[in-house]
């Protein structure tokens, strides 16, 4: 069974850096495009970063320059590194498997909570 498990969330202060991880299992990770979604409190989930099977990354305009998505196909892990974290980055971060950037995710992780204090 395909599965994604995120970790790395927590309480951080504005201006800090934070790294999230997502371990994939049950499918051939290296063949799939992957992404991260962010859901702020009371809002819908928004895609913030994508990475294709070749390692090429794209970002939502709102996070460019602060977020970095990466992957390690050797250990089936997806990463999201956030620099200069802001209070508006608060929310739940979900790791997803996607066919392509415009397609809805085919698999969601359970999410990891990030809270940024100002």
SULZI-V699949 format. One record per run of one state. SS is the DSSP state (a for helix, b for strand, c for the rest). FROM is the first residue (numbers start at 0). TO is the last residue. Records with the same first field share a line. If there is no record, write none. Layout:
SS=FROM-TO  FROM-TO
This chain:
c=0-1  7-8  13-16  25-27  31-31  39-43  51-55  59-59  63-65  72-75  82-85  89-89  98-105  108-110  117-117
b=2-6  9-12  17-24  32-38  44-50  56-58  66-71  76-81  90-97  106-107  111-116
a=28-30  60-62  86-88
